Amino acid sequence: MKNTLLVCALALSALSFPSFAQEGKEVEWYNVTALNFVATGGKDQSHALQQYLLFDRKVQYENQDLFARYQTFAEEYMQQASAGSSSVVDETIAEFRKILKEHPEMAEQLNESIKELEASKSQMESNGSTSYSYDPAVLLKQLTSIAINRKVYTGYKDIGGGLFAVKTGACYGPLDPNAFSPVQTDAQNEYTWGAIDYSGNTVLGFKYKDIDKYCEEYDIIFLQGKEKDGTVRAGARGYDGRVRIPFKYDFRADLGLTDHFCIMSRDKKYGFVDYDGKEIQPIVFGKPELFDYGWSVSKDGKNYGIIDWNTGNLVIPLQYKAFWDCAGGVIKMLRFDGKLDVFDKSFNLVRTENRD
């Protein structure tokens, strides 16, 4: 039955197993959500507390017996998950019987399907385990005791540069981490992301919102953090934890990221800030409009100019009615007299055209 296979697949994907033969992999994350779920007597598989542990390869090798017990738990858990899917079979059988009443002409086909479902349910229930060979709570405690820093995290992502972004606050989601249902985070624990290195050392304290924009090449991690007084400020740090952009902005505008600068916002205004924290264009513009060679900007919504993508300089002054287009490798700006000034890619004025 498809439903049986699905439940088994979801149960397996909620657990991780060691791969001792892998070379060059110094650390590995383990999703212990299912282990914690069982150890705490969980009931709602669609709303389980996500939990992850980080191990280094040497510890995995030295504790193969423990990981073998963990795998035994996983296999037994899969059996129970499979048996638990009998309720899905019951629902399907009930639905088929309902259809049978409405469409007796399908009796032969439906009765055969019902017979197969009942046999499948009986098989699943006979395979189901009612206990585990090892106490899940003890297993979880033993695994935690040998994990890097003995820490349990409720979320993680590899952000490069030898760092993991990790979350410490409660994070709930379906038991299968690959399911499509969105993970739920307690609002009170929204700002509990930080970063650790592969040895578990804290590089970024746990006070940030989900770390979703970072660039190892530029040595920059954009962050939005909550201060002790409850205020939220945006800025950026390097991969060594040092401040790159001061935390005095409302947010980073998702309007393109260059080699040297980004766009930050404060009090509903936008400006251009380099990765050393210098405002190369002050926070005075309305929301910039990104195009092939830069941004169309205005301070008052009436007078427009262009900021260069490469330098952040204002290369076309704020004296046009609108940015028109950039088709054909040129940039056209609408003048207040209705004509179009045409600039080349280097922002040199090459001609003036009548507006079509």
PAMAR-318350 format. One record per residue (C-alpha): residue in three letters; x negated, y negated, z. Coordinates in steps of 0.001 Angstrom, whole numbers. Layout:
N
{code = ALA; X = X; Y = Y; Z = Z}
...
//
This chain:
356
{code = MET; X = 0; Y = 0; Z = 0}
{code = LYS; X = -1219; Y = -3488; Z = -880}
{code = ASN; X = -202; Y = -4899; Z = 2512}
{code = THR; X = -2236; Y = -2252; Z = 4323}
{code = LEU; X = -5306; Y = -2979; Z = 2222}
{code = LEU; X = -4845; Y = -6713; Z = 2779}
{code = VAL; X = -4721; Y = -6376; Z = 6558}
{code = CYS; X = -7856; Y = -4197; Z = 6539}
{code = ALA; X = -9663; Y = -6672; Z = 4308}
{code = LEU; X = -8721; Y = -9578; Z = 6567}
{code = ALA; X = -9836; Y = -7711; Z = 9663}
{code = LEU; X = -13200; Y = -6840; Z = 8141}
{code = SER; X = -13859; Y = -10364; Z = 6891}
{code = ALA; X = -13282; Y = -11712; Z = 10410}
{code = LEU; X = -16411; Y = -9896; Z = 11607}
{code = SER; X = -20065; Y = -9983; Z = 10604}
{code = PHE; X = -22604; Y = -7204; Z = 10675}
{code = PRO; X = -26384; Y = -7385; Z = 10932}
{code = SER; X = -28538; Y = -6748; Z = 7917}
{code = PHE; X = -31897; Y = -5829; Z = 9365}
{code = ALA; X = -33473; Y = -5181; Z = 5976}
{code = GLN; X = -33027; Y = -8752; Z = 4768}
{code = GLU; X = -36385; Y = -10427; Z = 4368}
{code = GLY; X = -37062; Y = -14103; Z = 4888}
{code = LYS; X = -33822; Y = -14814; Z = 6726}
{code = GLU; X = -34799; Y = -16097; Z = 10145}
{code = VAL; X = -31345; Y = -16691; Z = 11602}
{code = GLU; X = -27832; Y = -15445; Z = 10994}
{code = TRP; X = -24388; Y = -16508; Z = 12159}
{code = TYR; X = -21833; Y = -14018; Z = 13442}
{code = ASN; X = -18122; Y = -14667; Z = 13499}
{code = VAL; X = -16997; Y = -13175; Z = 16813}
{code = THR; X = -13451; Y = -14533; Z = 16580}
{code = ALA; X = -11871; Y = -11064; Z = 16501}
{code = LEU; X = -13992; Y = -9909; Z = 19445}
{code = ASN; X = -12925; Y = -12903; Z = 21520}
{code = PHE; X = -9337; Y = -12513; Z = 20325}
{code = VAL; X = -9135; Y = -8952; Z = 21677}
{code = ALA; X = -11176; Y = -9678; Z = 24830}
{code = THR; X = -8768; Y = -12441; Z = 25846}
{code = GLY; X = -5619; Y = -10450; Z = 25053}
{code = GLY; X = -4726; Y = -12575; Z = 22046}
{code = LYS; X = -1381; Y = -12059; Z = 20346}
{code = ASP; X = -1018; Y = -14640; Z = 17574}
{code = GLN; X = -3434; Y = -13718; Z = 14788}
{code = SER; X = -2530; Y = -16861; Z = 12853}
{code = HIS; X = -3760; Y = -19083; Z = 15699}
{code = ALA; X = -6976; Y = -17613; Z = 17086}
{code = LEU; X = -9832; Y = -19523; Z = 18704}
{code = GLN; X = -12687; Y = -19569; Z = 16195}
{code = GLN; X = -16025; Y = -18546; Z = 17705}
{code = TYR; X = -19504; Y = -18123; Z = 16231}
{code = LEU; X = -22868; Y = -16978; Z = 17599}
{code = LEU; X = -26328; Y = -17586; Z = 16124}
{code = PHE; X = -29065; Y = -14919; Z = 16277}
{code = ASP; X = -32597; Y = -14721; Z = 15000}
{code = ARG; X = -33820; Y = -11688; Z = 13067}
{code = LYS; X = -36171; Y = -10478; Z = 15789}
{code = VAL; X = -33377; Y = -10366; Z = 18375}
{code = GLN; X = -31138; Y = -8481; Z = 15950}
{code = TYR; X = -33834; Y = -5883; Z = 15393}
{code = GLU; X = -34576; Y = -5482; Z = 19097}
{code = ASN; X = -30857; Y = -5020; Z = 19934}
{code = GLN; X = -29721; Y = -2652; Z = 17209}
{code = ASP; X = -27847; Y = -491; Z = 19710}
{code = LEU; X = -25758; Y = -3455; Z = 20827}
{code = PHE; X = -24946; Y = -4439; Z = 17267}
{code = ALA; X = -24048; Y = -803; Z = 16534}
{code = ARG; X = -21534; Y = -937; Z = 19398}
{code = TYR; X = -20199; Y = -4158; Z = 17915}
{code = GLN; X = -19708; Y = -2407; Z = 14572}
{code = THR; X = -17899; Y = 447; Z = 16312}
{code = PHE; X = -15554; Y = -2119; Z = 17813}
{code = ALA; X = -15013; Y = -3598; Z = 14341}
{code = GLU; X = -14055; Y = -238; Z = 12861}
{code = GLU; X = -11634; Y = 463; Z = 15696}
{code = TYR; X = -10218; Y = -3015; Z = 15408}
{code = MET; X = -9553; Y = -2431; Z = 11706}
{code = GLN; X = -7617; Y = 700; Z = 12567}
{code = GLN; X = -5453; Y = -1209; Z = 15016}
{code = ALA; X = -4934; Y = -4018; Z = 12511}
{code = SER; X = -3861; Y = -1448; Z = 9949}
{code = ALA; X = -1405; Y = 116; Z = 12395}
{code = GLY; X = -107; Y = -3312; Z = 13282}
{code = SER; X = 825; Y = -3869; Z = 9651}
{code = SER; X = 3649; Y = -1325; Z = 10035}
{code = SER; X = 5916; Y = -4254; Z = 10912}
{code = VAL; X = 5302; Y = -5607; Z = 7420}
{code = VAL; X = 6307; Y = -2213; Z = 6019}
{code = ASP; X = 9497; Y = -2293; Z = 8099}
{code = GLU; X = 10383; Y = -5679; Z = 6626}
{code = THR; X = 9764; Y = -4387; Z = 3100}
{code = ILE; X = 11902; Y = -1293; Z = 3680}
{code = ALA; X = 14738; Y = -3460; Z = 5017}
{code = GLU; X = 14506; Y = -5695; Z = 1969}
{code = PHE; X = 14587; Y = -2700; Z = -409}
{code = ARG; X = 17682; Y = -1318; Z = 1335}
{code = LYS; X = 19383; Y = -4677; Z = 986}
{code = ILE; X = 18629; Y = -4688; Z = -2729}
{code = LEU; X = 19895; Y = -1104; Z = -2975}
{code = LYS; X = 23313; Y = -2154; Z = -1682}
{code = GLU; X = 23530; Y = -4927; Z = -4256}
{code = HIS; X = 22120; Y = -2854; Z = -7131}
{code = PRO; X = 23073; Y = 817; Z = -6769}
{code = GLU; X = 21940; Y = 1418; Z = -10346}
{code = MET; X = 18359; Y = 1116; Z = -9037}
{code = ALA; X = 18906; Y = 3858; Z = -6442}
{code = GLU; X = 16420; Y = 6356; Z = -7850}
{code = GLN; X = 13564; Y = 3866; Z = -8070}
{code = LEU; X = 14260; Y = 2167; Z = -4727}
{code = ASN; X = 14762; Y = 5387; Z = -2766}
{code = GLU; X = 11423; Y = 6665; Z = -4034}
{code = SER; X = 9730; Y = 3419; Z = -2990}
{code = ILE; X = 11352; Y = 3554; Z = 471}
{code = LYS; X = 10193; Y = 7149; Z = 872}
{code = GLU; X = 6608; Y = 6159; Z = 29}
{code = LEU; X = 6731; Y = 3218; Z = 2436}
{code = GLU; X = 7981; Y = 5362; Z = 5303}
{code = ALA; X = 5221; Y = 7899; Z = 4659}
{code = SER; X = 2668; Y = 5083; Z = 4582}
{code = LYS; X = 3963; Y = 3687; Z = 7881}
{code = SER; X = 3738; Y = 7104; Z = 9518}
{code = GLN; X = 151; Y = 7501; Z = 8325}
{code = MET; X = -850; Y = 4048; Z = 9582}
{code = GLU; X = 623; Y = 4705; Z = 13024}
{code = SER; X = -1124; Y = 8080; Z = 13302}
{code = ASN; X = -4441; Y = 6417; Z = 12453}
{code = GLY; X = -3996; Y = 3635; Z = 14976}
{code = SER; X = -6292; Y = 3511; Z = 17990}
{code = THR; X = -4899; Y = 2502; Z = 21359}
{code = SER; X = -8225; Y = 1697; Z = 23000}
{code = TYR; X = -11805; Y = 710; Z = 22232}
{code = SER; X = -14951; Y = 2732; Z = 22873}
{code = TYR; X = -16561; Y = -344; Z = 24412}
{code = ASP; X = -15032; Y = -3126; Z = 26482}
{code = PRO; X = -14650; Y = -6131; Z = 24094}
{code = ALA; X = -15198; Y = -8605; Z = 26956}
{code = VAL; X = -18481; Y = -6918; Z = 27904}
{code = LEU; X = -19586; Y = -6794; Z = 24259}
{code = LEU; X = -18908; Y = -10497; Z = 23845}
{code = LYS; X = -20826; Y = -11327; Z = 27025}
{code = GLN; X = -23786; Y = -9182; Z = 25939}
{code = LEU; X = -23889; Y = -10748; Z = 22480}
{code = THR; X = -23649; Y = -14243; Z = 23934}
{code = SER; X = -26495; Y = -13520; Z = 26342}
{code = ILE; X = -28912; Y = -12797; Z = 23466}
{code = ALA; X = -27637; Y = -15441; Z = 21052}
{code = ILE; X = -29810; Y = -18477; Z = 20369}
{code = ASN; X = -29418; Y = -20777; Z = 23383}
{code = ARG; X = -26647; Y = -18430; Z = 24575}
{code = LYS; X = -24222; Y = -20865; Z = 23000}
{code = VAL; X = -20828; Y = -20176; Z = 21431}
{code = TYR; X = -19727; Y = -22633; Z = 18742}
{code = THR; X = -16254; Y = -23095; Z = 17279}
{code = GLY; X = -17464; Y = -24230; Z = 13864}
{code = TYR; X = -20667; Y = -24517; Z = 11849}
{code = LYS; X = -22068; Y = -25363; Z = 8422}
{code = ASP; X = -25563; Y = -25319; Z = 6956}
{code = ILE; X = -26494; Y = -28896; Z = 6018}
{code = GLY; X = -30050; Y = -28152; Z = 4890}
{code = GLY; X = -33283; Y = -29519; Z = 6244}
{code = GLY; X = -33446; Y = -26765; Z = 8860}
{code = LEU; X = -30231; Y = -27956; Z = 10528}
{code = PHE; X = -26774; Y = -26605; Z = 11188}
{code = ALA; X = -23857; Y = -28916; Z = 11863}
{code = VAL; X = -22006; Y = -27280; Z = 14743}
{code = LYS; X = -18815; Y = -27889; Z = 16673}
{code = THR; X = -18271; Y = -27339; Z = 20382}
{code = GLY; X = -14622; Y = -28382; Z = 20848}
{code = ALA; X = -11680; Y = -26025; Z = 20440}
{code = CYS; X = -10905; Y = -25086; Z = 16856}
{code = TYR; X = -8022; Y = -22781; Z = 15961}
{code = GLY; X = -7205; Y = -20972; Z = 12758}
{code = PRO; X = -6145; Y = -17632; Z = 11288}
{code = LEU; X = -8172; Y = -14629; Z = 12404}
{code = ASP; X = -9507; Y = -14286; Z = 8868}
{code = PRO; X = -11871; Y = -17253; Z = 8295}
{code = ASN; X = -11330; Y = -16972; Z = 4535}
{code = ALA; X = -7554; Y = -17315; Z = 4724}
{code = PHE; X = -5944; Y = -20284; Z = 3042}
{code = SER; X = -4233; Y = -21578; Z = 6164}
{code = PRO; X = -5876; Y = -24801; Z = 7413}
{code = VAL; X = -7883; Y = -24610; Z = 10625}
{code = GLN; X = -6299; Y = -26574; Z = 13443}
{code = THR; X = -8364; Y = -28764; Z = 15758}
{code = ASP; X = -7172; Y = -30171; Z = 19062}
{code = ALA; X = -6908; Y = -33941; Z = 18634}
{code = GLN; X = -8723; Y = -34471; Z = 21942}
{code = ASN; X = -11658; Y = -32456; Z = 20627}
{code = GLU; X = -11902; Y = -34059; Z = 17193}
{code = TYR; X = -15246; Y = -35736; Z = 17896}
{code = THR; X = -17284; Y = -32728; Z = 19031}
{code = TRP; X = -19549; Y = -32073; Z = 16044}
{code = GLY; X = -23319; Y = -32297; Z = 16369}
{code = ALA; X = -26370; Y = -30643; Z = 14822}
{code = ILE; X = -28915; Y = -28077; Z = 15973}
{code = ASP; X = -32086; Y = -26706; Z = 14440}
{code = TYR; X = -32747; Y = -22998; Z = 13842}
{code = SER; X = -34097; Y = -22670; Z = 17387}
{code = GLY; X = -30892; Y = -24048; Z = 18871}
{code = ASN; X = -32372; Y = -27400; Z = 19862}
{code = THR; X = -29860; Y = -30248; Z = 19782}
{code = VAL; X = -30782; Y = -32843; Z = 17142}
{code = LEU; X = -27491; Y = -34748; Z = 17042}
{code = GLY; X = -25359; Y = -34988; Z = 20168}
{code = PHE; X = -21844; Y = -33571; Z = 20125}
{code = LYS; X = -19772; Y = -36730; Z = 19657}
{code = TYR; X = -19183; Y = -36888; Z = 15905}
{code = LYS; X = -16310; Y = -36171; Z = 13595}
{code = ASP; X = -16663; Y = -33387; Z = 11021}
{code = ILE; X = -20010; Y = -33880; Z = 9241}
{code = ASP; X = -18891; Y = -33899; Z = 5614}
{code = LYS; X = -21412; Y = -36165; Z = 3873}
{code = TYR; X = -25138; Y = -35525; Z = 4036}
{code = CYS; X = -28117; Y = -35423; Z = 1692}
{code = GLU; X = -31339; Y = -33626; Z = 2563}
{code = GLU; X = -33059; Y = -35227; Z = -439}
{code = TYR; X = -32375; Y = -38722; Z = 931}
{code = ASP; X = -32947; Y = -37594; Z = 4552}
{code = ILE; X = -29602; Y = -38978; Z = 5612}
{code = ILE; X = -26517; Y = -37681; Z = 7437}
{code = PHE; X = -23460; Y = -39940; Z = 7475}
{code = LEU; X = -21551; Y = -39798; Z = 10739}
{code = GLN; X = -18499; Y = -41174; Z = 12475}
{code = GLY; X = -18852; Y = -40971; Z = 16233}
{code = LYS; X = -16892; Y = -41843; Z = 19338}
{code = GLU; X = -18689; Y = -43940; Z = 21926}
{code = LYS; X = -18215; Y = -43700; Z = 25703}
{code = ASP; X = -15712; Y = -46565; Z = 25657}
{code = GLY; X = -13584; Y = -44693; Z = 23094}
{code = THR; X = -14447; Y = -46860; Z = 20103}
{code = VAL; X = -15271; Y = -45087; Z = 16832}
{code = ARG; X = -18177; Y = -46338; Z = 14745}
{code = ALA; X = -19722; Y = -45109; Z = 11502}
{code = GLY; X = -23389; Y = -45039; Z = 10561}
{code = ALA; X = -26090; Y = -42573; Z = 9560}
{code = ARG; X = -29020; Y = -40670; Z = 11015}
{code = GLY; X = -31987; Y = -38876; Z = 9515}
{code = TYR; X = -32619; Y = -35151; Z = 9811}
{code = ASP; X = -34867; Y = -35831; Z = 12791}
{code = GLY; X = -32011; Y = -37608; Z = 14590}
{code = ARG; X = -33288; Y = -41185; Z = 14207}
{code = VAL; X = -30804; Y = -43915; Z = 13271}
{code = ARG; X = -30933; Y = -44798; Z = 9576}
{code = ILE; X = -27832; Y = -47010; Z = 9384}
{code = PRO; X = -26688; Y = -48684; Z = 12634}
{code = PHE; X = -23372; Y = -47511; Z = 14052}
{code = LYS; X = -21454; Y = -50745; Z = 13609}
{code = TYR; X = -19160; Y = -49941; Z = 10683}
{code = ASP; X = -15635; Y = -48601; Z = 10438}
{code = PHE; X = -16430; Y = -45973; Z = 7809}
{code = ARG; X = -18567; Y = -45083; Z = 4800}
{code = ALA; X = -16683; Y = -45722; Z = 1569}
{code = ASP; X = -16592; Y = -42677; Z = -680}
{code = LEU; X = -17544; Y = -44705; Z = -3755}
{code = GLY; X = -20757; Y = -43090; Z = -4936}
{code = LEU; X = -24087; Y = -42426; Z = -3272}
{code = THR; X = -27313; Y = -43724; Z = -4853}
{code = ASP; X = -30951; Y = -42930; Z = -4129}
{code = HIS; X = -31334; Y = -45977; Z = -1909}
{code = PHE; X = -28022; Y = -47335; Z = -651}
{code = CYS; X = -24340; Y = -46693; Z = 31}
{code = ILE; X = -21167; Y = -48698; Z = 623}
{code = MET; X = -19983; Y = -49309; Z = 4191}
{code = SER; X = -16805; Y = -50954; Z = 5428}
{code = ARG; X = -15944; Y = -53157; Z = 8393}
{code = ASP; X = -12736; Y = -55087; Z = 9092}
{code = LYS; X = -11278; Y = -54033; Z = 5712}
{code = LYS; X = -14234; Y = -55520; Z = 3828}
{code = TYR; X = -17012; Y = -53705; Z = 1969}
{code = GLY; X = -20748; Y = -54203; Z = 1552}
{code = PHE; X = -23872; Y = -52428; Z = 290}
{code = VAL; X = -26326; Y = -51048; Z = 2864}
{code = ASP; X = -29685; Y = -49385; Z = 2179}
{code = TYR; X = -30931; Y = -46334; Z = 4076}
{code = ASP; X = -33036; Y = -48455; Z = 6389}
{code = GLY; X = -29909; Y = -50251; Z = 7597}
{code = LYS; X = -30409; Y = -53476; Z = 5624}
{code = GLU; X = -27279; Y = -55057; Z = 4126}
{code = ILE; X = -28432; Y = -55712; Z = 573}
{code = GLN; X = -24963; Y = -57098; Z = -135}
{code = PRO; X = -23007; Y = -58482; Z = 2835}
{code = ILE; X = -19722; Y = -56994; Z = 4085}
{code = VAL; X = -17565; Y = -59545; Z = 2258}
{code = PHE; X = -16025; Y = -57779; Z = -752}
{code = GLY; X = -12679; Y = -56179; Z = -1396}
{code = LYS; X = -12814; Y = -52483; Z = -2307}
{code = PRO; X = -15338; Y = -52123; Z = -5172}
{code = GLU; X = -14361; Y = -50369; Z = -8400}
{code = LEU; X = -16934; Y = -47813; Z = -9536}
{code = PHE; X = -17797; Y = -47460; Z = -13244}
{code = ASP; X = -20684; Y = -46042; Z = -15300}
{code = TYR; X = -23312; Y = -48666; Z = -14471}
{code = GLY; X = -22248; Y = -50071; Z = -11133}
{code = TRP; X = -19326; Y = -51615; Z = -9291}
{code = SER; X = -16880; Y = -54359; Z = -10132}
{code = VAL; X = -16531; Y = -56555; Z = -7038}
{code = SER; X = -14666; Y = -59603; Z = -5822}
{code = LYS; X = -14539; Y = -61543; Z = -2574}
{code = ASP; X = -11144; Y = -63125; Z = -3110}
{code = GLY; X = -9393; Y = -60821; Z = -5606}
{code = LYS; X = -9601; Y = -63561; Z = -8243}
{code = ASN; X = -13250; Y = -63935; Z = -9227}
{code = TYR; X = -15056; Y = -60745; Z = -10288}
{code = GLY; X = -18657; Y = -59764; Z = -10938}
{code = ILE; X = -20825; Y = -56646; Z = -11207}
{code = ILE; X = -23245; Y = -54992; Z = -8797}
{code = ASP; X = -25947; Y = -52816; Z = -10376}
{code = TRP; X = -25902; Y = -49072; Z = -9561}
{code = ASN; X = -29704; Y = -48844; Z = -9378}
{code = THR; X = -30613; Y = -51910; Z = -7321}
{code = GLY; X = -27479; Y = -53077; Z = -5510}
{code = ASN; X = -28065; Y = -56560; Z = -6894}
{code = LEU; X = -25243; Y = -58812; Z = -8068}
{code = VAL; X = -26174; Y = -58838; Z = -11778}
{code = ILE; X = -23035; Y = -60433; Z = -13239}
{code = PRO; X = -21835; Y = -63402; Z = -11145}
{code = LEU; X = -18410; Y = -63665; Z = -9531}
{code = GLN; X = -16932; Y = -65872; Z = -12249}
{code = TYR; X = -14660; Y = -63591; Z = -14278}
{code = LYS; X = -10951; Y = -62959; Z = -14163}
{code = ALA; X = -11427; Y = -59181; Z = -14335}
{code = PHE; X = -13700; Y = -56305; Z = -15224}
{code = TRP; X = -12401; Y = -55191; Z = -18622}
{code = ASP; X = -14133; Y = -51944; Z = -19671}
{code = CYS; X = -17474; Y = -50289; Z = -20445}
{code = ALA; X = -16718; Y = -48327; Z = -23609}
{code = GLY; X = -19326; Y = -47993; Z = -26342}
{code = GLY; X = -22315; Y = -48519; Z = -24058}
{code = VAL; X = -21489; Y = -52143; Z = -23271}
{code = ILE; X = -19751; Y = -53946; Z = -20406}
{code = LYS; X = -16906; Y = -56332; Z = -21073}
{code = MET; X = -15747; Y = -58975; Z = -18609}
{code = LEU; X = -12550; Y = -60987; Z = -19057}
{code = ARG; X = -13105; Y = -64744; Z = -18890}
{code = PHE; X = -10524; Y = -67177; Z = -17553}
{code = ASP; X = -10102; Y = -68607; Z = -21055}
{code = GLY; X = -9000; Y = -65168; Z = -22301}
{code = LYS; X = -12206; Y = -64275; Z = -24141}
{code = LEU; X = -14494; Y = -61327; Z = -23362}
{code = ASP; X = -18157; Y = -61659; Z = -22474}
{code = VAL; X = -20037; Y = -58550; Z = -23647}
{code = PHE; X = -23126; Y = -57371; Z = -21737}
{code = ASP; X = -25597; Y = -54594; Z = -22587}
{code = LYS; X = -26672; Y = -51850; Z = -20143}
{code = SER; X = -29321; Y = -54182; Z = -18725}
{code = PHE; X = -26581; Y = -56738; Z = -17982}
{code = ASN; X = -27800; Y = -59186; Z = -20622}
{code = LEU; X = -25091; Y = -61261; Z = -22323}
{code = VAL; X = -25141; Y = -60270; Z = -26002}
{code = ARG; X = -21983; Y = -61884; Z = -27398}
{code = THR; X = -18536; Y = -63275; Z = -26676}
{code = GLU; X = -15477; Y = -61758; Z = -28333}
{code = ASN; X = -11900; Y = -62829; Z = -28777}
{code = ARG; X = -9593; Y = -60595; Z = -26800}
{code = ASP; X = -7656; Y = -58154; Z = -29018}
//
